[in-house]
Structures are given as C-alpha cells and as structure tokens.
Amino acid sequence: MLFWIPSNINTPGNKKADCAAKSALSLPITNIRFPASDLAPHVSKFCLKEWQGNKLYAIYPNVGDYQCK
C-alpha cells in the first residue's frame, strides 16, 4: 500500500535525492537482467525501515494494517 505524503519540503535528504536522480539521467543504460524476486526482499526491507522513520508511523504503525473504507 502506498500513501500520498503532503509535501517533501524540508524532508531530510530531499535535495540530495533530487540531485542524485537528475545526475542519473546522464548515465548510460545497461542491459543487466535479473529476476525481480532478487530485488523484492531488499525493497520491502528498505520501505519498512523508511516507514518506521516517517511521521505517519505514529498514526499507522504497521504497514498493511490500514483498510480503505
């Protein structure tokens, strides 16, 4: 489940992330292939760690417990 975050102004690391994303546009594209299943556990772990440091964590401490009504 993804949530919309109202703003990224004053979010720690936002400017660094923007600069990194913009500089990546000039990198060459590679044709390295690997199964998504190799990446999924790392993405899940990263997202959970980031969520626990998020201000919405106090409202929804467990990812996946929220049900849309």
Summary of the structure (lengths in Angstrom):
residues: 69
radius of gyration: 15.7
end to end distance: 13.9
largest distance: 44.4
contacts: 87
relative contact order: 0.12
helix: 46%
strand: 0%
